[in-house]
Amino acid sequence: MNKLIMMDHKIKTVSNLENLLKAVVNLDFQLIDKKTTYDWIDDILKRFNYMSASKKHKGILKRYIMKMTGYSGRQVKRLIKKQFQTGKLTISKSSNRCKFKNIYTKKDIALLVKTDNLHNRLNGLATKKIFETEHFTYGKKKYERLSKISIAHIYNLRKTTTLIFPPKSRQ
């Protein structure tokens, strides 16, 4: 995949955007990160005066934003509404978002990784049995939380990117 930097600041009219959209039907675009994307969308909406544009021009602007960002129509509509209400698109911190309490610590994940490496990454049930044996039979406190883990959650923790351990070299 090749990367391309597009400078669209010279596009001044909505009809130019419409022509561009017709020309790039078979191309896909993607912006670098969320902040860059939001800043770009904010600039486009202000530059083409979206709120006072005709219905036809609003549709063209929406299609252009969708094409360049890869966002869905609903996403673009929400961002336009947010820009209209606040005057500036910013990434909101999701303070009202429901977050679950973390039960398993980084030490627990490290212990799971260590156990997986020692036992050649057994299936979830076997790994759970190891944790139960270590805690209940041998009385090791560090396995207390992991002894109560569900098998499905073992697989979830294995996918986590919280801790990244290089694979042990076997010699």
N, C-alpha and C positions, 0 to 999 in steps of 0.2 A: 504494500500500500504506500503510495507516494503522498507526501504532505505538500500543501499549497497554502500560501498566505494570500488572501483576497482583500484588496483595499476597495471598498465600495463607496468611499466618501465622495467620489466624483459623480455618482449617480444622483441626479437632481430631481427627476420626475418619476411619477408612478408608472407612466407608460414605458420608461426605460426599464423599470423593474419587471413589468409584464413581458417585455421582449427578452430580458435575461431569463425569466422563468421558462419561456418557450424554448430557449436555446439549451438549457441545462436539464432537460427532462430526464435523461438517463444518468445523471450524475448525483451522487450523494454527498452531503456536506455534514460536517460535525465541528462544533466549536470546542476549544480546549478545555475550559472549566466553567463552572457555574457562574462565577463572578464575571468573567469575560463575556459569557453569553448574556447575562442580565444587563451588563453595561451596553453591549451591542444592541440588544432589543430596545432598551431605553433610548438610545441614540436614534434608532430608526423611527420609533414612534414620535419622537420630538421633531426630527428632521423633516418628516413628511406630514407633520401636524395631523396625526391620526384622528384625534377627537373631532376635528372639524372637516374631515375628508368625507367624500360621498360614499355611499354604501358599496359601490363598485370598487372604488379605490381602497376602502377598508379591506375588502375581500382579497385584493391583490397583495396588499401589505401583509395580511395574515398568511397567505400562501407563501410569500417570500420568506417570512420569519420561520414558518414550518419547514420549508425546504432547506434553509441554511442551518437550522439548529437540530433538525430531526425530531423536534417536539410535536406532539399531537395537537389537533385543533383545540381540544379542551384545555390543554396546558397553556397554549398561546392565549386563549381567551381569558384564562385566569390571570395570566401575567399582564395582559392589557388592562384588565379591570383593576388590578393592584396598582399599576402605574397611574391610572386615572384617579384612583382614590388618594394615593400618597404623593403623587408627583414625581416619584423616583423609584425605580426598581432596586430593591435591596434584598439580599438573602436574609430571610428572617430566621432567628434562632427559635427553634421549636420548643419553647418553654412550656406550652400547654399540651405537649405530646405525652401520651401515656408511656412511661418507661418502666420496665420491670426491674426489680431489684436483682442485682447480680448475686447469685448464691455461690458460685464457684470462683475462687480467686485465681490470680496468676500462678500462685504456688500449686494450686490444684491442677491447673492445665499443665504446668511443668512436670508434675508428678505423673499425669496421664502420659505425657510424651516419654518420660523416662521408662514407665512401665511398658509402653508400646515398643520402645527400642530394645528393652531387655527380653521381651517375649515375642519379638518379630511381628508385632501388631496383630494380635489375635482378634477374633470377632468380638462384638459388643458384649455378648453374654459371658464369654470366657473372661474378658477384661473385668466385667462387673464382679464375677466370682473371685477374681484375684483381689480386688479392693475389699470385698466382704471378708475374705480369709485374712488378709493383712490386718484389718481392724478388729474383727470379732474374735478370731483365733489367736492372733499374735499380739493384740492389744496396741497396735500402732496408731497413735492419735492422728497422725498426719493423713491417714486414710479415712477418717471419720466421715467427712462430707462425701467423699467419693464412694463410700460403701452404700450410700443411699441414692446414688445417681441412677436414672433410668438408662436403659440400653440405648434408646434413641438419642438421649442427650450426650452420651459418649461420642456418638458420631458427629453431633453438632459441635462439640468442643474440639474434635479432631480437625474440623474445617476452619476453626477460628484463626484469625491473623494477629491475635493479641501478642502471642509469643511466636517467634520464628526460630527454630533450632536447626542448625545445619545437620544433615544426616551424619551419623557416626561412620567413620571410615572403618571398614572391616579388613583386617590384615591377618 
